[in-house]
C-alpha cells in the first residue's frame, strides 16, 4: 500500500498532460475546525500535478516547487482535482491544478516539476 492509498486518493483519468483525481474526504482528513486539512488538499494537488506530468513521457518526476491558494474551506465529501501541464521544457514542467467541491472552486495550485532521472 502506498501513500496515496493510505490517504484515499483515486485517479480517475490521466492522459495527454492532464489528470483528474478525487478524494472522498472524511473525518480523518479534517482539521480541528471541521474542514478539510490544508495538507490533505496540498497532497491532492501535488499528486494530480505529478500524474499530469507523467503523461507527457517524463516517467519519474519530482516536485521542485508548489504554491496552493486556498479559496474556500472544503468540507467532508467529494473533492475533485483537475491538473494540466501549462509549459513543458527540456527539464522543467509547469503545471496548474484546481480543486472543486460540488462545482465550487476551493483551491488553485501551480507547481514546478523536474525529471527525477
QUIHUJO-V368404 format. One record per helix or strand of 2 or more residues. SS is the DSSP state (h for helix, s for strand). FROM is the first residue (numbers start at 1). TO is the last residue. If there is no record, write none. Layout:
{{SS	FROM	TO} {SS	FROM	TO}}
This chain:
{{h	3	7} {s	9	15} {s	18	25} {h	27	29} {h	38	58} {s	61	70} {s	77	88} {s	92	101} {s	104	115}}
